[in-house]
């Protein structure tokens, strides 16, 4: 191989790759049009092949070093740079896109919340009117502990916080995934999940209220409930979105409606998971902690809910770029 002729023939590619990499390194991969991104990838493969050839020929250490530097820079921008952009996309989703989807689908979340509240009010009414109703919803063990021993059950978490926290997360995720997947039953199972959870909270709330334990009970619920309950409402809204696509596709074909509304439901699901993970940690470690005063728990839960409310109402247009 004539080294000088080979270098002269290939040098323009190396210079072009260097120019593209300089632009990417200063302005990011998004600064390149699609054609130049494809060119960058092609030149990277070509220069990597040149490096392999140079290492088998006596072309000089300086040239080999320069080609190694080019391929290293190319690899960093093409592969590690793309991963960095993926993380940037994740940050962008949670920063702006998720609040936008929550706002766009608010009607469905509000409907799911209304189903929950309906169950809660029904349970509250019947639990006060008929003492036997309570046993249909609440486990007998909890009823006897509250009525006979005048004790709440949350103290059982203390001492096994990591185990309890993981169990709580798994249970909450099951409920939420069930509410979302329930949309495939035309919303029937989603409706059941929302109403049943409302019945359960309403019955338990009435039980502790009847036995003068409401204050410590809600002090336990407030810190994690500020995230846990909205997450379940969002899950219910996601399930109703899927049900909407099945029952009322509107101007879309049913398959297209499922893609559109299903995409929104999946985005809501991506928001629900971190909310439930954080809520599970709070419920396992913070909410049942007897060393934390109840007023502080109420304050913490209220503050957390206000932060969530402000986050869900963020608007990208209000940010100056």
N, C-alpha and C positions, 0 to 999 in steps of 0.2 A: 504494500500500500504506500503510495506517495503521500507522505505526511503533510507536506505543505499544500498540495492540491486539495487534500481532504479537509484541511483546516479552512482554506479559502472558500470551499464549497459549503461548509457547514456554519461558518462564522456568522452569517446573516441571521440564521435561526437562533443562535445563542444571544445575539444582540436584541433580537425581537422579543425573545422570552424575558430577557433582563428588563426591557422597557415595560412590558406588561406587568411584570412582578413589581416593579417600582410603583406603578400606578395603583396596583392592588394593595401594596403595603402602606401607601399613604392615604388612599381614599376608600379602600375596601373593595371586595369582590363585586358588590352591587354597582360600582361605578362603571363596570364594563358592560357593553351590550352583549346579547346572547351569542352573536357570532364570534366576538373576541374571547368569550369564556370558553367556547369550543376550541378556538385557536390556542388558547393558553393550555388546555388539557392535552391537545395534540402535540404542541411544542414540548411540553414536559415529558411526554413519552418518548419523543424523538431525541431529546437531549439526554435522557436516561440511557437510551441505547448508545448514544455517542460516548457517554462516560464509560459504559462497559467495554466498548471497542478501544477507547483510549487507554484503559487499564491493561489491555492485552498487547498494546503496541508501545513502542518507546517514543512517546510524544512529549515527554517532559513533565516534571512534577507540577510546575506552575499551571499548565493547562488542565491537568487532572484536578488540581485543587479548585480551579475556577469552575469546572464542570460540576464538581461535587457541591460547591456552594450554590450553583444554579439549581441543581436537582433538589437540594435540601430546602431551599427557599420555595421552590415549586410545590414540593410535597406539603410543606407547612401551610401554604395558602390554599391549595386545592383540597386537601383532606382535613387538616386540623382547622383551617379557616372555615370550611363548610360546617364542621361540628360547632364551631363558635357561633356561626350564623344560626344554626339550629337552636342553640341555647338562647340567642337573642330573640328568635321567633317565639320561644316559650315565654320569655319575659314579656314580650310585646303582647302575647295572648292574655296573660294574666293581668297585665297592666291596663290594657284598653279593650281588647276584643271581648273578653268575658263579661265585663260590665255592660257592654253594648248589647250582647245577646240576652243578658238578664233583663235589660230594659225592653228589648224587642218582644220578649216572650212573657212579659209581666202578667198579662191576662191569664195565661195558663197556670202560672205560679199562684196567682191570687185565687183561682178556682180551686186548686189543690188545697190551699190554705183554708178556704171556706168549707171544704169537705171535712178537714180536720177539726175546725171550730164547731161545725155541726155535730160531729161525734162527741166532742167535749161537752157541749151544752146538753145533749141528750143524756149523757152519762151523769152529769151533774144533777139534772132534774130528777131522773129516775132513782139515783142513789139516795137523794134526800127523801123521796116519796116512798120508796120500797126498799127496806134493808136487805132483802134477798137478792136484789139486782146486783149488788156489789160482788157477790160470790161468783156471778156469771162472767165477770171481767177480770177481777183481781185474784191471784193465787191465795188460797186459804191460809197459807203460812204467813203471808204478809199481813193479811187481815187480823189474824190472831196476835201477831207481834205488836201491831199498832194499837189494837183495841184492848188487849189483855195486859201487855207489858208496857204500853205507852212508850215504845221505842221505835226509832226508825232503823232501817236495815242497812244504811250506807256504811256503818262502821265496819262491816265485814270486809270492805276494800282495804282498810288501813292494815299495813303489814305485808300485803301482796300487791302493791301498786303496779309493778310492771306487768304481772299476769292479768290483773283486772283490766288495766288499760288496753292491752292487746285484745282481750276478749270483748271489751266494749266496742273497740274499733271494728272488729269483725262483725259483730251483731249489727251495728249501725250501717255498715256497708251492705250487709245482706238486705236489710230493710230498704235501703235506698235503691240498690240494684233491682230489687223486687218491684219497687214502685215504677222504675223506668221501664223494665221489661214488661210490666203489666200493661203497658200501652199496646202490646201486640194482641191483647185480648179485647181490643177495641175499648180499652180504658177500664174494663170491669174490675180487674185485679188492682189496678192503680187506685181506683175509687175505694175498694175494700181496704187497702193498706192505709190510706189516709183517714178513713172513717174509723177504722179499728184503733189506730194509734191515738186518735182524738178521744175515743171512748176510754181507752186505757188511762190516758193522762187525766181525763175528767173524773174517772172513778177514783183514781189514787189521790188526786187533789181533794176530792170530797172526803175521802177516808181520813186523810191527815187533818183536814179542817174540822171534821166532827170530833177529833180527839186532841185538839189544841196543839197540833204539831206542824201547822202550816208554815210558820215562820222559819224553823230550821230546815223544813223540807224544801221550800222554795229558795232558801239560801244555798242549798246543795245544787238545785237545778239551774239557777241563774248563770253561774260561770260558764258551764259547758253548753247549756241550752241556748245561749245567745248565738252559737254557731250550729249546734246540732239540729235544732228545730228548723231554722231557715234552710239548712241543707236538705232536710227531708221534704220541705215544701218545694224546693227547686227540683228534687227528684220526682215528686208528684207532677210538677209542671212539665218535666221532660216526658213522663209517661203519657200525659194528656196531649202533648204535641204529636207523639206517634199515633195516638188514638185519632186525633184530628185528621192525620194523613190517610188513615184507613177509612174513617167514616165520612169525612167531608173533604175530599181532595180538591174541590173547587175547580178552578180553571186548569189544574194540572191533571195529567194521567196519574193514576194511583201510585205507580212505581216512581214517577218523578216527585210526587208529593212526599213519598216516604224518604226519598233522598234528601229533599229540602228540609222537611221538618225533622227527619232523623239526624241530619247534620247539626241542627240546633240542639237537639236532645243530647247528642254526644258531647258537644261543647259544654253544656250545662253539667254533664257528668264529670268532665275534667275539672270543673270548678268545685263540685261536691266532694270529691275524694280528699283533697287537702283540708277542706273544712272539717270533715269527719275525723281525719287523723289528728288535727289539732284539738278538736273537741274531745276525742278519746283520751288524749294525754291530760287535758285539763280535768276530765271526769275521774281519771285514775289517780292523779297526784294532787290536784288543787282542791276540787270540790269537796271531797270527804275529809280533808285535813282538819282535825279538831283544833289545831293550834292557830288556824286562821279565823279571825272573828267573823261572825255572820254579816255584819254591816259591810265589811270589806269585800265579801263574796258578792253581795248585791251590787256594790259599786263596780267591781271588776266586770261582772256580767253586763251591767248597763253600759259601761264604757266600751266593751267589746262589741256589743250590738250596735252602738252608735258608729263605731269605726266601720263595721260591715255595711251599715246603711249608707254611709258616705262613699264607700268603695263602690257599691252597686249603682250609685247615681253619678259616677264619674263620666265625664263627656270629653272625648278626645279633642273636639273642636275648641275647647276652652284653653288648650295648651298651645302656647306660642312656640313655633319652631324657628 
